[in-house]
Amino acid sequence: MLLVIDIGNTHTVFGVMRDGAILKHWRMTSSLARTEDEIGLILRLYCQQGGIDFSAISGVCISSVVPDLTASHVRMSQKYLGKKALVIHSGLKMGMKVLYKDPGTVGADRLCNAVAGVRKMGSPLIVLDFGTATTFDCIDREGNYLGGVIAPGIETSIRALHMKAAKLPQVELRIPRGMVGRTTTESIQIGIIKGAIHTVNGLVADIQKELGEGTQVIATGGLAEVIARETDVITRVEPFLSLEGMALIYEMNRPDKQHDL
């Protein structure tokens, strides 16, 4: 069994996988204050409650966009599982070329999404990830990772507006039915949520022109299902795309496997 750890700015997702399939997954808050001992004990408890034999985990793969949290999870892996974790970075085998001007600055989660997205749908492809940020990752017809677009996430925008404007409430994440708000809450929901939907439609259309005919769109992240119901540009929703990408990258870079998938 493979333990995959996806460390994001807001949440960290743990998944236990076998043969590319997710057996169990859990989510907890990403906290800089949490030690490797706390992480290890929490993970052991998760596995116990989920019927997973903690001692049977044979490998660990980490994707992190929070460098300060990477080290504590690496130490946890070594201390509690006796495994040296594979930490995702652009220099690993991925089955695709990374054509970003500075490959080392591409978020590991974006690379994982791209690898899994291409495996599922081929290329050219746009991978949409609705998280703390909304990212659009672009893979060309030859299967090369090009780069993409980073925009504020929907929930991030809601919180930021509330924090910066004293009289504006933090609103519930609800899709408004009309386009004219009759209350402050409705007005904010239209501005942020409908605005995000129009952003997705517009950016996808422009990117598809650049990537060429046949460009498909796969979406992941907490709000992917919600947004997909409001737009016809998303071809497919895969909630665990990054975890699946981590498993693929791990298999390509295992010490006992010297070939690409």
Sequence and secondary structure as in RCSB ss.txt:
>XXXX:A:sequence
MLLVIDIGNTHTVFGVMRDGAILKHWRMTSSLARTEDEIGLILRLYCQQGGIDFSAISGVCISSVVPDLTASHVR
MSQKYLGKKALVIHSGLKMGMKVLYKDPGTVGADRLCNAVAGVRKMGSPLIVLDFGTATTFDCIDREGNYLGGVI
APGIETSIRALHMKAAKLPQVELRIPRGMVGRTTTESIQIGIIKGAIHTVNGLVADIQKELGEGTQVIATGGLAE
VIARETDVITRVEPFLSLEGMALIYEMNRPDKQHDL
>XXXX:A:secstr
 EEEEEE SSEEEEEEEETTEEEEEEEEE  TT  HHHHHHHHHHHHHHHT  GGG  EEEEEES HHHHHHHHH
HIIIII    EE  TTS  SS B  SSGGGS HHHHHHHHHHHHHH SSEEEEEESSEEEEEEE TTS EEEEEE
EE HHHHHHHHHHH TTS        SSSS SSHHHHHHIIIIIHHHHHHHHHHHHHHHHH TT EEEEEETTHH
HHHTT S   EE TTHHHHHHHHHHHHH TT  S  
